[in-house]
Amino acid sequence: MKKTPTNPLHQALFRILRPLARLLLRNGIPFGEFAELVKRAYVEAALEDFSGGRKPTDSRAAVMTGLTRKEVKRQREILAGENPVRETTTHANRASRVVSGWVHDQAFQARDGEPALLPFEGSLSFSELVKQYSGDVPPRAVLDELVRVGVASVDSDSGLIRLKQRAYVPAGDSEEMLQIFGEDVSDLIATIDYNLVSSESGQQPLFQRTLTYDNIPPEIMDRWRAHAAAQSQALLEQLDKWLGPHDRGIAGNGHGNHTGEPMRTGVSIFYFEDPVQTGRDE
């Protein structure tokens, strides 16, 4: 039986939506709830990204999205009241800022340039670090979280706090992991979208590479996971040493001849594995 040709974008979308559907079903999100969020995303993209320099209107957004003007207006009003896309002050981000300040701020470094051992209170203490980089979050709550995920430890004799890892990754907290999921997938799709149109606009594509093999024996997977994690962590720490000191939020970098609006940038690395499906029609 001859197969009907499929739009390449439809094929790509299905590959994206298939694991997303699995995640949504596992977390009890029915299709109707997902469809409502899709409408909201369509409306925001039409109003903000495709205005063409003109004042966006509900009528034009309705033409672009295929939604009614009434539905566009409803979604726009929801977006005006609560916009999760712009919510950046998450607990995970606050903890990450504390770790970043500990790594890059010279005031909290030892003589060798490494993160110093910090007392909990007093001058140049952990509490002062949290106040400077995490706002009004209680220092004890931040410390408990960093100890819980293995990023920091407290010496039982001296009470000094040591940074064990140069990055904060939440563990066992589905809400924070889902926040990271939203950020990472959004960044990846935004990079792919930029690269798809970069040649038309005469701009250089952003770096996007993937290493993939599909005939690897299972007995080497444990060693490969460990090796890939170690090498990836080392690369990210190397990049962080270069980029981190340029962050204007780090003490000493907020002054000078900086011009223009700040930019958000970074490099994301993720590991993947799954069984090769055999015997299926291509």
N, C-alpha and C positions, 0 to 999 in steps of 0.2 A: 504494500500500500504506500503510495507516494505521500510524503509528509508535506504539509502546507508550510511555505517559507515563513519564518518568524522574524519580526523586527529585531535587529541586534540589540537595540536598547531595551526591548521587552525581555529578551533573554537575560541581559545583565541585571535588570530590575528583579526578575524572578530569583536569580541567585542571591541577591541582596535580601529579598523579602523572605526567602525560605528559612534561614536561621533566625531572622527577626520574628517570624511567626512562631517559631518554636519557643523563643524567649517570652513572647507575649502570652502564649497559651500557658506556659509554665507559671507565669505570674498572675493568671486569672484575668487577663485583659481580653474581652470579647471583641469581635470585629467592629461592632458599632462604635465602641469607644475609640478604637484605632482610627476608624474612618473620620470621626469628629476631629481628631488631632491632625489628620492629613488635610482636611478642609482648612484648618487654621494655618497650617504651614503654607498651603497654596496661596491663601489670601495675603499672608505677610510677605511672601516672595513677590507676588504680583504688585503689591503696593510699594515695596521698598527697593526691590532689585530690578524692576522692569518699568520704572516710571519714565525713563528716557529724558530725565531732566525736567519733566513737567510735574505739576502737582497731581499726585495720584488720586484717582476717583473710583468710587464704588462701581460705576458703570464700566469703566475700562477693565477693572479687576474681574468683573463678572464675565466680560467677553473673553478674557484670557483664560480664566479658570474653568469656565463652563458652569459656574454656580449662579444662582439668582442674585440680583442686587440685594434682596432682603437677607439672603444667607451671608453675603459678603459683609453687609453692615453688621449683622449679628456677630460674626467672627472678629471683625475689626474692633467692636466694642469689648469683646472678651480680651483681645490682645491688649487693649488700652488699659484694662483693669489689672491684668496679671500677665506678665511676659516672662515665662521661665527661661527663654532663650538668653535673656540679658542678665539672669541671676548668676552672679559670679562669686558672691561671698559665701561659699559653702564651707562646711567644717573641714572637708578634705583640703580645700585651697588654703585655709588658715593654717592647718598643720604643715602643709608644704612650704608656706612662707616662713614659718618658724625654722624649719630645717634649712631652707635656703639662706636665711639670715645667719644662722649658726655656721654655715659652711663658708660664706663669702664676706661677712662683715668682720673687718679686722679687729673690731672691739671685742669680739667673742672668739678670737683665734689665739692659739698658743704661739710661742716664738717661732716655731717651725712652720707656721702658716696653716696648721691643721686645726679643726674645731677644738676649742679648749674644754677642759673639764670645768663644769659650772656648779657653783652652789645654788641651792634652790632660791634663796633670797639674798638681798644685799646688792652692792654695787657690781655691775657686770655679771648679774646672776641669770639663772634660767627665767625667773619671773620678769626681769627687765627685758630679756630677749622676747618673751611672749608679748609683753605690753607693747614693745616696739613693732613687732611684725604680725601680731594677731589681734590687735585691738582690745576689746573688752572681754575676751574669752578667759575664764579663770585659768591661771597657770597650772594648777593641780590637775584640771581636766585635760589639758594638753599633754602634760607629762604622763598621766595614766594611759592616754591613747598611744603615745609614742612607745611607751614601755610594752603595752599590750601587743603591738604589731612588731616588736623587736627592733625598732629604730633607735631606741635609747635604753640605757640601763642606769640604775642607781647603785653606787658602791655601798655595801652594807656597813662598812666601817666609817668611811669619811663622809658619806652622804652626798658626795659629788656626783654629778650627772654626766654621763658619757654618751656621745653620739656614736652609735655602732654602724649605722648605714647612712649614706648621703642622699637618700631619697625616701619619701613617705609614700607607702602604698597601703591603703586600708585593707584589713583582713577580716573576714567573717561579718561584714556589715553590708548587707545587700543594698541599702539606700545609697551609701557612698560609692559602692562599686557601680551602681546604675548611673550615678552622676558622671563617673569617669567614662563609662560606656558611651553616654550621650556625647561627651566632649570628643572622645577619640574617634568615634565613627563619623561625627560631624566634620572633624578636621580632615579625615581621610577623603570623604566624599567631596569636600570643598577643594582639596588639592587636585583630585581627579577631574572635577568640573573645570577648574582653572586650566589644567593641562590640555583638555579637549579643545579649548577655544584659544589657547595662547598663540598658536601659529597664525590664526586669523587676525589677531590683534597686534602681531609683530613683537610679542614679548617672549622672553625665555621661559620655558616650562620649569616648574618647581621639581626638585629632586623627588623621584618616586621609583623605587626599585623593589623587586621581590626575588628571593632565592627559593626555588621550588624543585623538588625531585619527587617522582612518583613510583619508584621501584626500590625502596629502602627496606632492608631486612629488619623485622621487629626487634631482633635481639640487640641491636645497637641503639635503640631509641632512648634508653635511660641515659647512656653516655652522651648522646647528641643533645638531649634536653639540658643536661647540666652544662655542657660546653657552650651551647647557644646562649644560655642565660648568663654565664660568666662573661662571655665576649661582648654581649649586648650591654650588660651593666657597665663594663669597662669603657665602652665607647660613649655611652650616655654621660658618664662621669667626666670623661675627657672633654666632651662638648660643653658640659655644664661649667667646667673650669674656665673655658673661653668666654661663654656668653653670660654667665651669672654676674660677674663683676660689672657688666654694662647695664644691669637693671637699675633704673632710677629709684626703685624702692629700697635698694640697699644703701645703708648709711654711707654718706660721702659721695654718692652718685646722683643725688637729687639737685645738685647745683652745677653751675658751669654754663657752657654755651650750647645747651640742648635746645633745638628748635623743633616745631611741629608737634603733632599729636603722637602719643606713644604707639608702638606697634606690638602686636602679639605674634610671637613666632616660636618655633621649636621643631624638634624631630621626634617622631613616634616610632617605636619598634614593637612589633608584636610577633609572637610565636604561634604557629598553627600546626596541627596534624590531624589526619583522619584516614580511615581505611580507604584504599582504592576500590571503587565499585567496578566490578567486572561483570561481564555478561549482560550489560544493559545497552539498549539501542542508543546510538549517538545522534 
